[in-house]
Amino acid sequence: MKKIIEERKDIVFYLIVYPLKNQPQAYEKSKSILCEKSLALLEEAFEKKLIPKPRCETSAVDENIKLAQKTRYQGCSLRHSPRWKNLPRIPRCQNPDQSHRE
């Protein structure tokens, strides 16, 4: 993703921060990432580094959870989700546990 952003200014990535249910601190980490609007914090979370507690109140995580429920999203990266099969050249998710780390 970083390489594409560097090379192509006409492409935009939209990230929906969604806490996985099997990760105990995921909700608070998601809030922190969204409060700080920080890609660096997102990367640190994927690297399993400590993330500071949220410094704001936001309903964005709850809204993302509602969106996930509405679209039946279950934790597999959307770029791999069969529900988004209309996107060109997107492989289906084989292992939801690892897909969010790619």
C-alpha positions, 0 to 999 in steps of 0.5 A: 500500500505504501509503495502504491501511495508513493508511486500513484497520486491518483489512488486512494485507500480507505481504511475502516478500523474495526476491532477483532472480537478475539483481540482483548484490547482491539476496541481501545486500540481502534479508538486510539488510532482513530482519535489520533488519525495516525497511520503510524499507530495503526502500523504499531498495532500490527507490530503488536507494540503498545498503543496509548489509551484513547485521548478523545471520545469517538463513536467511529469504532461503534459506527464501524462495528454497526457497518460490519454487522450490516454488511456481515463483515467478520474480520477478513480484510475487505480486499479479500472478502467474497462480499466485495467480489465485484472489485477487480483482481481481488483474491478471496480470503483464505486465512482471516487470521493472517489477512489483516497483516498483509 
